[in-house]
Every structure is written in structure tokens, then in C-alpha cells.
Amino acid sequence: MPDAVIASAARSPVARAGKSLAHVHPVDLAVPVFQAALDRVGIEPGEVDDVIVGCVSQVGEQSWNIARNIALASGWPESIPGTTVDRQCGSSQQAIAFATALVSSGLADVVVAGGVESMSRVPMGSSQGDQFPYGDTLRGRYAEKVDASAPLPFNQGVGAELIAAEWDVTRAEMERFALESHVKAASARDTGAFDREIVPIGDFRADEGIRETSLEKLAGLKPAFSPDGPITAGVASQISDGAAAVVVMSERSAHRLKIEPMARVVDHVAVGSDPVKMLDGVVPATRKILERTGISLDHFGIFEVNEAFAPIPMMWQKAFRMDDEADARLLNPRGGAIALGHPLGATGARLTTSMLHYMQDTGERYGLQVMCEGGGMANATVYELYAAPSTGTNG
């Protein structure tokens, strides 16, 4: 079976909902990013076998198979198909995994995978409308754990509160974590660490969710879910707009096209977990991929664990004893979704893009990306920095 490699990775700057990208149709937001992913390594669109795009709210402007619409809007040959994936927050990480499977099986040579979400124009929950996605059978299964009569008995924020309580993560600790996310992201922005990965959208060139905040400001925010709960807007991911794309190809095709890849895809797993807690799947997903790859945690130079809510990466740190100062520096080293934002369908590919550029910048060999997901699921992917005789400038 051929090895699957990442030839290039690109992303838009992430905008706050209702701000700099609110006027841009999600298809038009994705087009320059997907085109840049090809242009950066000189691949002609005719080389592409398929396009796979993660998108959570597949309704309205994001409906009717947005992957196909992105390919057509990019001016690529009409012969290139596209399909759209919904694995909730991990949708574009799953899109990359599906692309990897196609390439590794020999069913495709070049696949563009990524994601897009305009939470300004297609708000979270739009696909639900005035209907509810849980039937009586599902409600009955969890009637002892949730209010089965509620319109939406499963709630991510409540799940985050349950996880914080189970893992003894206090609000003050979460606020320190959130502040550090902003500090890391601001440093990356100010030093130009994000410049190579970002594709400007018109005049919009920099992530706009990064704030100059403080522990005092964070402590003054009201609980977002339970009246006395520890979860506030300050320790949660931001509602955002954005897009990201990677080019997945066989190593053979990379050699044929004289492309030096960014990384090799080592392995990918997906797991299910308790849909009431909903967000704790990052722990079993990590255990599963470490067992499959045989790579120990001390061989990784970077971990990207999505900051859906602060207790999720903090739980992950505690579970794997990665919460001392030295190990903590390896987690989301350029900030996470608390500071940068979380455009749902795009975040998986955004994390991949940021992680691979970090690995190129630092020379770290292995990176692990883990995401919790709505419905009680999680994805984990291991990447290995591509080793080649010459130094490439791809990505």
C-alpha cells in the first residue's frame, strides 16, 4: 500500500462571527484556501481525484454538497467530484482521514481535503430548524441520565461541566489555561509564526479572536450553562468563520510531481464515547492511537487537543500526566480555539495546518492531533515530519 503524505496545508485567518468574514459566502471563503493548497506545491487541478470537505451545518448556503460547489467555484475541471462530511467538530479531520484512506488503498493519488464553516451566515443549529434530531428510542436509552423530555437533552456545555467536576478542574485553573491560550496565540501572531499558513481573504489577513484579557476579566464573566457552573464564554471556544485545506497524495505521486511533502500520515482513529459527557473521547482516542502506532508520548514534540472548552485539554493533560510545566508547553503551543476560534467544520484541518507548520519550523518529528466531537466521539491523528535530502518550502 502506498504511503499517504501531506503535500501542503493552508488556512484562512479565523474571524469572529459577525465580523470580518460575515459578508463572505462560505463557498467563496473556501475557494482561495483550497486553490492556495494546490498552488503552493504547483499541482494542476487536473491531478486531483476527489475533494472531501468537512462542514457541520449543511443547510442553506452550506447545503447541496459544499465540497462539489467549492471545486466548481474554484474553476477546477468538472470531472473532479466532491463529497461533504459531518463528524461534528472533527469533520475536516475526518475528511483528511478519508482522503488518506483513499490514497493508502490505491483508490486515489491526489485528494484535496479540508473544511469550511461560516457561523455568521449559517448559525450553529441551523440544520435543526424547528425539528429535533433525537427520537423516542434514543431519548429512552439515556432517560436515566438526561431530561428525555427536553428538546435537546444532550448539551456540550453541560458535558464540559461534568468533565470538569469528574477531573477536579476548577474555574480558576480553566481561566489560567484560557489566558495562556491567548498569550500563546498573540505571540505566534506577533512573531509571524502564522504567516506561512494563512491565506488572506481579501484584506482580512490575521486571526481576530485573540484578546488582551486578564484573570480579573475572566473571573468577572457569568456562567454560561448552570447558574453556578464553572464554564463561561472565556473558557470556551469562540464562534467563528474560517476554512482550511490540505493536499493528501501518495508518496509515489509526490516523487513523480517533484514535490517534497510536509509530513507523512502515520495513522488515524475515531472512537465513540458517552454522549452525555460528550467530550471525553479524546482520552480513549489517544490511548487507541498510541497502541496502534506503538509511539510513546515522549516521542511527540507537539500535541494539538482542540480547546472546545478548557476542561477538555486539561482533562487530557491529567489523563496522560502531561500537566507539568515542561509537558504543558507542548500542548497547543501557538494557542487554541479559545483564542483563535472554532469554525466547526474547518477546525480539524486548521489544527492540522497549524501543527504541520509548527513541526516544519521546529523540526519536531511527531505530532498528535486529537478532537472531541458532538454526539460523544473523538478523532486522533499522528503525523510524522517528512524526511527528505533537501529542505523544502512547501506549505
VODO-37323 format. One record per residue (C-alpha): residue number from 0; x negated, y, z. Coordinates in Angstrom, 3 decimals. Layout:
! residues N
<pt i="NUM" u="X" v="Y" w="Z"/>
...
END
This chain:
! residues 395
<pt i="0" u="0.000" v="0.000" w="0.000"/>
<pt i="1" u="-1.358" v="3.476" w="-0.820"/>
<pt i="2" u="-2.178" v="5.892" w="1.984"/>
<pt i="3" u="0.121" v="8.910" w="2.225"/>
<pt i="4" u="-1.623" v="12.251" w="2.662"/>
<pt i="5" u="-0.506" v="15.823" w="3.167"/>
<pt i="6" u="-1.927" v="17.903" w="0.338"/>
<pt i="7" u="-0.670" v="21.293" w="1.547"/>
<pt i="8" u="1.635" v="22.883" w="4.087"/>
<pt i="9" u="3.300" v="26.279" w="4.141"/>
<pt i="10" u="5.977" v="28.096" w="6.073"/>
<pt i="11" u="7.847" v="31.356" w="6.144"/>
<pt i="12" u="7.447" v="33.740" w="9.050"/>
<pt i="13" u="10.189" v="32.906" w="11.561"/>
<pt i="14" u="12.811" v="35.619" w="12.021"/>
<pt i="15" u="15.147" v="36.255" w="14.906"/>
<pt i="16" u="18.754" v="35.546" w="13.992"/>
<pt i="17" u="20.439" v="38.662" w="12.663"/>
<pt i="18" u="17.119" v="40.390" w="11.954"/>
<pt i="19" u="14.597" v="40.378" w="9.115"/>
<pt i="20" u="15.845" v="37.374" w="7.112"/>
<pt i="21" u="19.563" v="37.723" w="7.774"/>
<pt i="22" u="20.114" v="39.180" w="4.302"/>
<pt i="23" u="18.415" v="36.245" w="2.512"/>
<pt i="24" u="20.435" v="33.279" w="1.243"/>
<pt i="25" u="18.913" v="30.066" w="2.696"/>
<pt i="26" u="18.132" v="28.712" w="-0.773"/>
<pt i="27" u="16.303" v="31.919" w="-1.662"/>
<pt i="28" u="14.498" v="31.798" w="1.684"/>
<pt i="29" u="13.165" v="28.325" w="0.924"/>
<pt i="30" u="12.144" v="28.870" w="-2.709"/>
<pt i="31" u="8.910" v="30.875" w="-2.187"/>
<pt i="32" u="7.801" v="28.490" w="0.563"/>
<pt i="33" u="8.343" v="25.342" w="-1.474"/>
<pt i="34" u="6.705" v="26.941" w="-4.506"/>
<pt i="35" u="3.722" v="28.033" w="-2.426"/>
<pt i="36" u="3.247" v="24.468" w="-1.180"/>
<pt i="37" u="2.656" v="23.413" w="-4.786"/>
<pt i="38" u="0.710" v="26.486" w="-5.862"/>
<pt i="39" u="-1.809" v="26.176" w="-3.031"/>
<pt i="40" u="-3.129" v="22.942" w="-4.496"/>
<pt i="41" u="-2.383" v="23.636" w="-8.154"/>
<pt i="42" u="0.242" v="20.932" w="-8.594"/>
<pt i="43" u="2.577" v="21.372" w="-11.528"/>
<pt i="44" u="6.247" v="20.849" w="-10.631"/>
<pt i="45" u="6.427" v="18.091" w="-13.245"/>
<pt i="46" u="4.257" v="15.938" w="-10.966"/>
<pt i="47" u="6.954" v="15.927" w="-8.260"/>
<pt i="48" u="9.035" v="12.751" w="-7.965"/>
<pt i="49" u="11.503" v="13.909" w="-5.310"/>
<pt i="50" u="12.406" v="16.725" w="-2.900"/>
<pt i="51" u="13.594" v="15.935" w="0.633"/>
<pt i="52" u="14.822" v="18.765" w="2.848"/>
<pt i="53" u="15.924" v="18.837" w="6.471"/>
<pt i="54" u="18.901" v="21.041" w="7.281"/>
<pt i="55" u="21.238" v="20.730" w="10.270"/>
<pt i="56" u="24.247" v="22.898" w="9.435"/>
<pt i="57" u="25.060" v="21.577" w="5.972"/>
<pt i="58" u="28.057" v="23.783" w="5.320"/>
<pt i="59" u="28.733" v="26.979" w="3.385"/>
<pt i="60" u="25.523" v="28.366" w="1.924"/>
<pt i="61" u="23.616" v="25.295" w="3.148"/>
<pt i="62" u="26.048" v="22.756" w="1.705"/>
<pt i="63" u="26.150" v="20.764" w="-1.523"/>
<pt i="64" u="22.701" v="19.231" w="-1.077"/>
<pt i="65" u="20.464" v="22.234" w="-0.458"/>
<pt i="66" u="17.374" v="20.202" w="-1.431"/>
<pt i="67" u="18.581" v="19.933" w="-5.005"/>
<pt i="68" u="19.540" v="23.602" w="-5.053"/>
<pt i="69" u="16.075" v="24.623" w="-3.832"/>
<pt i="70" u="14.405" v="22.582" w="-6.587"/>
<pt i="71" u="16.637" v="24.101" w="-9.267"/>
<pt i="72" u="16.291" v="27.637" w="-7.896"/>
<pt i="73" u="12.511" v="27.191" w="-7.932"/>
<pt i="74" u="12.686" v="26.664" w="-11.692"/>
<pt i="75" u="11.348" v="23.122" w="-11.431"/>
<pt i="76" u="12.297" v="20.557" w="-14.079"/>
<pt i="77" u="15.922" v="19.453" w="-13.912"/>
<pt i="78" u="14.664" v="15.860" w="-13.850"/>
<pt i="79" u="13.472" v="16.265" w="-10.219"/>
<pt i="80" u="16.115" v="15.006" w="-7.761"/>
<pt i="81" u="16.638" v="16.156" w="-4.195"/>
<pt i="82" u="18.308" v="14.937" w="-1.031"/>
<pt i="83" u="19.105" v="16.566" w="2.304"/>
<pt i="84" u="18.517" v="15.052" w="5.752"/>
<pt i="85" u="20.187" v="15.677" w="9.110"/>
<pt i="86" u="18.401" v="14.274" w="12.149"/>
<pt i="87" u="19.326" v="17.366" w="14.126"/>
<pt i="88" u="16.298" v="19.344" w="15.372"/>
<pt i="89" u="13.911" v="16.792" w="13.863"/>
<pt i="90" u="15.447" v="16.929" w="10.392"/>
<pt i="91" u="12.398" v="18.174" w="8.500"/>
<pt i="92" u="10.020" v="15.976" w="10.484"/>
<pt i="93" u="12.229" v="13.103" w="9.360"/>
<pt i="94" u="12.154" v="14.456" w="5.802"/>
<pt i="95" u="8.357" v="14.185" w="5.897"/>
<pt i="96" u="8.647" v="10.649" w="7.283"/>
<pt i="97" u="10.991" v="9.625" w="4.463"/>
<pt i="98" u="8.613" v="11.175" w="1.928"/>
<pt i="99" u="5.729" v="9.273" w="3.500"/>
<pt i="100" u="7.676" v="6.017" w="3.278"/>
<pt i="101" u="8.373" v="6.581" w="-0.432"/>
<pt i="102" u="4.722" v="7.302" w="-1.148"/>
<pt i="103" u="3.345" v="4.498" w="1.046"/>
<pt i="104" u="5.674" v="1.964" w="-0.566"/>
<pt i="105" u="4.592" v="2.992" w="-4.051"/>
<pt i="106" u="8.083" v="4.207" w="-4.989"/>
<pt i="107" u="6.825" v="7.775" w="-5.485"/>
<pt i="108" u="3.496" v="9.511" w="-5.959"/>
<pt i="109" u="4.331" v="13.129" w="-5.046"/>
<pt i="110" u="7.193" v="14.275" w="-2.825"/>
<pt i="111" u="7.842" v="17.775" w="-1.510"/>
<pt i="112" u="9.372" v="17.590" w="1.967"/>
<pt i="113" u="10.388" v="20.312" w="4.365"/>
<pt i="114" u="13.306" v="22.135" w="5.839"/>
<pt i="115" u="15.301" v="25.336" w="5.997"/>
<pt i="116" u="17.843" v="26.886" w="8.326"/>
<pt i="117" u="19.442" v="30.307" w="8.266"/>
<pt i="118" u="21.086" v="30.507" w="11.663"/>
<pt i="119" u="22.081" v="34.089" w="10.841"/>
<pt i="120" u="24.168" v="33.155" w="7.824"/>
<pt i="121" u="25.234" v="29.641" w="8.868"/>
<pt i="122" u="25.517" v="29.762" w="12.669"/>
<pt i="123" u="24.902" v="26.671" w="14.775"/>
<pt i="124" u="28.130" v="24.666" w="14.971"/>
<pt i="125" u="29.488" v="25.964" w="11.657"/>
<pt i="126" u="29.731" v="22.443" w="10.260"/>
<pt i="127" u="32.080" v="21.549" w="13.100"/>
<pt i="128" u="34.658" v="24.202" w="12.271"/>
<pt i="129" u="37.791" v="23.667" w="14.330"/>
<pt i="130" u="37.223" v="19.906" w="14.411"/>
<pt i="131" u="35.213" v="17.848" w="16.908"/>
<pt i="132" u="32.684" v="15.172" w="15.973"/>
<pt i="133" u="33.427" v="12.723" w="18.804"/>
<pt i="134" u="36.281" v="10.222" w="18.503"/>
<pt i="135" u="38.040" v="8.469" w="21.355"/>
<pt i="136" u="35.802" v="5.408" w="21.180"/>
<pt i="137" u="32.596" v="7.378" w="21.681"/>
<pt i="138" u="34.166" v="9.520" w="24.386"/>
<pt i="139" u="35.336" v="6.371" w="26.150"/>
<pt i="140" u="31.862" v="4.876" w="26.182"/>
<pt i="141" u="30.486" v="7.809" w="28.188"/>
<pt i="142" u="33.616" v="8.724" w="30.161"/>
<pt i="143" u="31.878" v="7.976" w="33.474"/>
<pt i="144" u="29.030" v="10.386" w="32.688"/>
<pt i="145" u="30.788" v="13.309" w="30.973"/>
<pt i="146" u="34.122" v="15.048" w="30.833"/>
<pt i="147" u="35.546" v="12.977" w="27.999"/>
<pt i="148" u="38.424" v="15.434" w="27.527"/>
<pt i="149" u="36.120" v="18.369" w="26.804"/>
<pt i="150" u="35.881" v="19.459" w="23.144"/>
<pt i="151" u="32.113" v="18.936" w="23.231"/>
<pt i="152" u="31.277" v="16.573" w="26.099"/>
<pt i="153" u="27.579" v="16.352" w="25.198"/>
<pt i="154" u="25.607" v="19.577" w="25.756"/>
<pt i="155" u="21.896" v="20.144" w="25.189"/>
<pt i="156" u="21.640" v="22.844" w="27.835"/>
<pt i="157" u="23.226" v="20.626" w="30.466"/>
<pt i="158" u="20.898" v="17.828" w="29.338"/>
<pt i="159" u="17.923" v="20.142" w="29.873"/>
<pt i="160" u="19.184" v="20.880" w="33.389"/>
<pt i="161" u="19.471" v="17.157" w="34.136"/>
<pt i="162" u="15.916" v="16.595" w="32.904"/>
<pt i="163" u="14.576" v="19.489" w="34.968"/>
<pt i="164" u="16.183" v="18.016" w="38.080"/>
<pt i="165" u="15.009" v="14.466" w="37.367"/>
<pt i="166" u="11.412" v="15.522" w="36.759"/>
<pt i="167" u="11.337" v="18.133" w="39.534"/>
<pt i="168" u="10.646" v="21.073" w="37.219"/>
<pt i="169" u="11.552" v="24.351" w="38.896"/>
<pt i="170" u="12.800" v="27.516" w="37.259"/>
<pt i="171" u="9.649" v="29.366" w="38.308"/>
<pt i="172" u="7.489" v="26.705" w="36.653"/>
<pt i="173" u="9.572" v="26.912" w="33.479"/>
<pt i="174" u="9.186" v="30.679" w="33.391"/>
<pt i="175" u="5.416" v="30.408" w="33.699"/>
<pt i="176" u="5.451" v="27.909" w="30.820"/>
<pt i="177" u="7.635" v="30.228" w="28.726"/>
<pt i="178" u="5.398" v="33.211" w="29.382"/>
<pt i="179" u="2.361" v="31.188" w="28.314"/>
<pt i="180" u="4.119" v="30.263" w="25.070"/>
<pt i="181" u="4.490" v="33.956" w="24.228"/>
<pt i="182" u="0.872" v="34.670" w="25.235"/>
<pt i="183" u="-0.459" v="31.867" w="23.018"/>
<pt i="184" u="1.695" v="32.887" w="20.067"/>
<pt i="185" u="0.755" v="36.550" w="20.387"/>
<pt i="186" u="-2.933" v="35.649" w="20.457"/>
<pt i="187" u="-2.553" v="33.479" w="17.343"/>
<pt i="188" u="-0.700" v="36.243" w="15.525"/>
<pt i="189" u="-3.147" v="38.963" w="16.553"/>
<pt i="190" u="-6.249" v="36.953" w="15.608"/>
<pt i="191" u="-4.828" v="35.981" w="12.206"/>
<pt i="192" u="-4.558" v="32.288" w="13.072"/>
<pt i="193" u="-1.143" v="32.087" w="11.389"/>
<pt i="194" u="-2.126" v="33.972" w="8.246"/>
<pt i="195" u="-3.072" v="30.975" w="6.091"/>
<pt i="196" u="0.099" v="29.052" w="6.837"/>
<pt i="197" u="2.611" v="31.878" w="6.352"/>
<pt i="198" u="4.239" v="32.721" w="3.020"/>
<pt i="199" u="5.672" v="36.276" w="3.113"/>
<pt i="200" u="9.346" v="36.638" w="2.297"/>
<pt i="201" u="9.469" v="39.999" w="0.580"/>
<pt i="202" u="7.956" v="42.493" w="3.022"/>
<pt i="203" u="8.514" v="40.202" w="6.014"/>
<pt i="204" u="5.141" v="38.749" w="6.979"/>
<pt i="205" u="4.947" v="37.918" w="10.715"/>
<pt i="206" u="6.925" v="35.920" w="13.269"/>
<pt i="207" u="9.205" v="38.316" w="15.098"/>
<pt i="208" u="10.311" v="36.290" w="18.114"/>
<pt i="209" u="7.091" v="36.837" w="20.073"/>
<pt i="210" u="7.760" v="39.129" w="23.030"/>
<pt i="211" u="5.750" v="41.088" w="25.547"/>
<pt i="212" u="7.528" v="39.733" w="28.581"/>
<pt i="213" u="6.666" v="39.045" w="32.216"/>
<pt i="214" u="7.553" v="36.706" w="35.043"/>
<pt i="215" u="9.574" v="39.519" w="36.587"/>
<pt i="216" u="11.672" v="39.963" w="33.421"/>
<pt i="217" u="12.195" v="36.226" w="33.033"/>
<pt i="218" u="13.241" v="35.907" w="36.674"/>
<pt i="219" u="15.959" v="38.512" w="36.124"/>
<pt i="220" u="17.783" v="36.559" w="33.399"/>
<pt i="221" u="21.116" v="34.910" w="34.149"/>
<pt i="222" u="21.614" v="31.129" w="33.944"/>
<pt i="223" u="22.876" v="30.094" w="30.519"/>
<pt i="224" u="24.825" v="26.948" w="31.368"/>
<pt i="225" u="25.595" v="26.102" w="35.007"/>
<pt i="226" u="26.285" v="29.075" w="37.331"/>
<pt i="227" u="23.189" v="28.352" w="39.437"/>
<pt i="228" u="21.290" v="26.342" w="36.837"/>
<pt i="229" u="17.600" v="26.839" w="36.051"/>
<pt i="230" u="17.980" v="27.204" w="32.272"/>
<pt i="231" u="18.073" v="30.778" w="30.939"/>
<pt i="232" u="17.581" v="32.257" w="27.494"/>
<pt i="233" u="13.999" v="32.979" w="28.491"/>
<pt i="234" u="13.055" v="29.312" w="28.847"/>
<pt i="235" u="14.950" v="28.144" w="25.757"/>
<pt i="236" u="14.074" v="28.160" w="22.059"/>
<pt i="237" u="15.212" v="31.151" w="20.056"/>
<pt i="238" u="17.970" v="31.085" w="17.419"/>
<pt i="239" u="16.091" v="31.759" w="14.201"/>
<pt i="240" u="15.819" v="31.738" w="10.414"/>
<pt i="241" u="12.971" v="30.070" w="8.547"/>
<pt i="242" u="11.669" v="27.491" w="6.088"/>
<pt i="243" u="8.656" v="25.206" w="5.790"/>
<pt i="244" u="7.376" v="22.692" w="3.231"/>
<pt i="245" u="4.606" v="20.140" w="2.794"/>
<pt i="246" u="3.424" v="18.170" w="-0.215"/>
<pt i="247" u="3.185" v="14.455" w="0.523"/>
<pt i="248" u="1.311" v="12.383" w="-2.011"/>
<pt i="249" u="-0.655" v="9.184" w="-2.425"/>
<pt i="250" u="-4.370" v="9.421" w="-1.857"/>
<pt i="251" u="-4.784" v="7.977" w="-5.344"/>
<pt i="252" u="-2.813" v="10.854" w="-6.863"/>
<pt i="253" u="-4.815" v="13.357" w="-4.814"/>
<pt i="254" u="-8.022" v="11.965" w="-6.294"/>
<pt i="255" u="-6.529" v="11.990" w="-9.796"/>
<pt i="256" u="-5.495" v="15.623" w="-9.426"/>
<pt i="257" u="-8.805" v="16.560" w="-7.727"/>
<pt i="258" u="-7.053" v="17.696" w="-4.550"/>
<pt i="259" u="-8.659" v="17.472" w="-1.133"/>
<pt i="260" u="-5.798" v="16.738" w="1.275"/>
<pt i="261" u="-5.311" v="18.341" w="4.665"/>
<pt i="262" u="-4.512" v="15.159" w="6.575"/>
<pt i="263" u="-3.543" v="11.534" w="6.416"/>
<pt i="264" u="-0.189" v="10.425" w="7.819"/>
<pt i="265" u="-1.126" v="7.693" w="10.302"/>
<pt i="266" u="2.330" v="6.639" w="11.480"/>
<pt i="267" u="5.843" v="7.803" w="12.296"/>
<pt i="268" u="8.548" v="6.532" w="14.646"/>
<pt i="269" u="12.090" v="7.510" w="15.565"/>
<pt i="270" u="13.917" v="6.429" w="18.729"/>
<pt i="271" u="17.320" v="6.843" w="20.328"/>
<pt i="272" u="17.851" v="7.868" w="23.953"/>
<pt i="273" u="20.632" v="8.744" w="26.389"/>
<pt i="274" u="22.947" v="11.232" w="24.595"/>
<pt i="275" u="23.952" v="12.801" w="27.913"/>
<pt i="276" u="20.401" v="13.809" w="28.830"/>
<pt i="277" u="19.947" v="14.037" w="25.067"/>
<pt i="278" u="16.436" v="15.497" w="25.017"/>
<pt i="279" u="14.298" v="12.947" w="26.885"/>
<pt i="280" u="13.487" v="10.793" w="23.845"/>
<pt i="281" u="10.092" v="12.455" w="23.469"/>
<pt i="282" u="8.728" v="10.139" w="26.170"/>
<pt i="283" u="9.723" v="6.761" w="24.639"/>
<pt i="284" u="8.872" v="8.058" w="21.157"/>
<pt i="285" u="5.362" v="8.924" w="22.310"/>
<pt i="286" u="4.920" v="5.557" w="24.017"/>
<pt i="287" u="6.094" v="3.752" w="20.905"/>
<pt i="288" u="3.775" v="5.533" w="18.507"/>
<pt i="289" u="0.775" v="5.181" w="20.812"/>
<pt i="290" u="1.448" v="1.447" w="20.989"/>
<pt i="291" u="1.864" v="1.161" w="17.217"/>
<pt i="292" u="-1.279" v="3.119" w="16.358"/>
<pt i="293" u="-3.493" v="1.950" w="19.210"/>
<pt i="294" u="-4.777" v="5.517" w="19.562"/>
<pt i="295" u="-5.133" v="6.652" w="23.179"/>
<pt i="296" u="-4.098" v="10.110" w="24.335"/>
<pt i="297" u="-7.673" v="11.182" w="24.968"/>
<pt i="298" u="-8.414" v="10.905" w="21.239"/>
<pt i="299" u="-5.949" v="13.675" w="20.362"/>
<pt i="300" u="-7.076" v="17.279" w="20.076"/>
<pt i="301" u="-3.603" v="18.790" w="19.766"/>
<pt i="302" u="-0.053" v="17.925" w="20.786"/>
<pt i="303" u="2.985" v="19.694" w="19.366"/>
<pt i="304" u="6.017" v="18.944" w="21.546"/>
<pt i="305" u="8.944" v="21.096" w="20.484"/>
<pt i="306" u="9.981" v="23.696" w="23.024"/>
<pt i="307" u="13.737" v="23.231" w="22.662"/>
<pt i="308" u="13.854" v="24.041" w="26.376"/>
<pt i="309" u="10.835" v="24.430" w="28.642"/>
<pt i="310" u="11.539" v="21.287" w="30.736"/>
<pt i="311" u="11.164" v="19.068" w="27.658"/>
<pt i="312" u="7.425" v="19.589" w="27.021"/>
<pt i="313" u="6.915" v="19.907" w="30.787"/>
<pt i="314" u="8.572" v="16.513" w="31.335"/>
<pt i="315" u="6.327" v="15.134" w="28.596"/>
<pt i="316" u="3.247" v="16.526" w="30.358"/>
<pt i="317" u="4.233" v="14.878" w="33.628"/>
<pt i="318" u="5.093" v="11.558" w="31.996"/>
<pt i="319" u="1.640" v="11.298" w="30.419"/>
<pt i="320" u="-0.300" v="13.073" w="33.189"/>
<pt i="321" u="-1.214" v="15.849" w="30.766"/>
<pt i="322" u="-0.380" v="18.724" w="33.098"/>
<pt i="323" u="-3.806" v="19.691" w="34.414"/>
<pt i="324" u="-5.315" v="22.894" w="33.031"/>
<pt i="325" u="-7.638" v="21.246" w="30.500"/>
<pt i="326" u="-4.998" v="18.967" w="29.003"/>
<pt i="327" u="-2.338" v="21.693" w="29.064"/>
<pt i="328" u="-4.455" v="23.752" w="26.663"/>
<pt i="329" u="-3.990" v="21.038" w="24.020"/>
<pt i="330" u="-0.193" v="21.353" w="24.143"/>
<pt i="331" u="1.305" v="23.809" w="21.646"/>
<pt i="332" u="-1.966" v="25.780" w="21.574"/>
<pt i="333" u="-0.552" v="28.540" w="19.359"/>
<pt i="334" u="2.784" v="28.798" w="21.141"/>
<pt i="335" u="6.049" v="27.043" w="20.539"/>
<pt i="336" u="9.717" v="27.561" w="19.817"/>
<pt i="337" u="10.275" v="29.611" w="22.980"/>
<pt i="338" u="8.100" v="32.316" w="21.438"/>
<pt i="339" u="8.182" v="31.562" w="17.724"/>
<pt i="340" u="11.792" v="30.467" w="17.345"/>
<pt i="341" u="13.610" v="27.312" w="16.292"/>
<pt i="342" u="15.270" v="27.414" w="12.849"/>
<pt i="343" u="16.741" v="23.960" w="13.385"/>
<pt i="344" u="16.254" v="22.194" w="10.068"/>
<pt i="345" u="12.888" v="23.837" w="9.413"/>
<pt i="346" u="11.176" v="23.393" w="12.766"/>
<pt i="347" u="9.803" v="19.884" w="12.210"/>
<pt i="348" u="7.945" v="20.963" w="9.076"/>
<pt i="349" u="6.962" v="24.244" w="10.768"/>
<pt i="350" u="5.315" v="22.296" w="13.579"/>
<pt i="351" u="3.523" v="20.085" w="11.059"/>
<pt i="352" u="2.302" v="23.120" w="9.135"/>
<pt i="353" u="1.004" v="24.885" w="12.232"/>
<pt i="354" u="-0.599" v="21.726" w="13.619"/>
<pt i="355" u="-2.434" v="20.812" w="10.409"/>
<pt i="356" u="-3.828" v="24.313" w="10.040"/>
<pt i="357" u="-4.960" v="24.200" w="13.658"/>
<pt i="358" u="-6.671" v="20.849" w="13.029"/>
<pt i="359" u="-8.444" v="22.277" w="9.986"/>
<pt i="360" u="-9.516" v="25.369" w="11.936"/>
<pt i="361" u="-10.875" v="23.401" w="14.906"/>
<pt i="362" u="-11.956" v="20.121" w="13.333"/>
<pt i="363" u="-9.750" v="18.053" w="15.665"/>
<pt i="364" u="-9.355" v="14.553" w="14.251"/>
<pt i="365" u="-5.932" v="13.514" w="15.555"/>
<pt i="366" u="-2.705" v="15.407" w="16.172"/>
<pt i="367" u="0.570" v="14.173" w="17.647"/>
<pt i="368" u="3.905" v="15.847" w="16.904"/>
<pt i="369" u="6.999" v="14.957" w="18.951"/>
<pt i="370" u="10.517" v="16.420" w="18.766"/>
<pt i="371" u="13.656" v="15.868" w="20.827"/>
<pt i="372" u="16.930" v="15.895" w="18.901"/>
<pt i="373" u="20.650" v="16.361" w="19.355"/>
<pt i="374" u="22.613" v="13.181" w="19.978"/>
<pt i="375" u="19.789" v="11.668" w="22.013"/>
<pt i="376" u="16.970" v="10.925" w="19.552"/>
<pt i="377" u="13.321" v="11.815" w="19.004"/>
<pt i="378" u="10.670" v="11.656" w="16.278"/>
<pt i="379" u="6.923" v="11.210" w="16.706"/>
<pt i="380" u="4.256" v="11.503" w="14.010"/>
<pt i="381" u="0.487" v="11.055" w="14.154"/>
<pt i="382" u="-1.759" v="12.879" w="11.671"/>
<pt i="383" u="-5.465" v="12.405" w="11.071"/>
<pt i="384" u="-7.585" v="15.227" w="9.663"/>
<pt i="385" u="-8.681" v="14.227" w="6.200"/>
<pt i="386" u="-12.362" v="13.496" w="5.973"/>
<pt i="387" u="-13.984" v="14.371" w="2.649"/>
<pt i="388" u="-17.535" v="15.114" w="1.490"/>
<pt i="389" u="-16.773" v="18.763" w="0.699"/>
<pt i="390" u="-14.933" v="21.480" w="2.587"/>
<pt i="391" u="-11.524" v="22.194" w="1.080"/>
<pt i="392" u="-9.440" v="25.335" w="1.169"/>
<pt i="393" u="-6.061" v="23.691" w="0.703"/>
<pt i="394" u="-3.036" v="24.674" w="2.762"/>
END
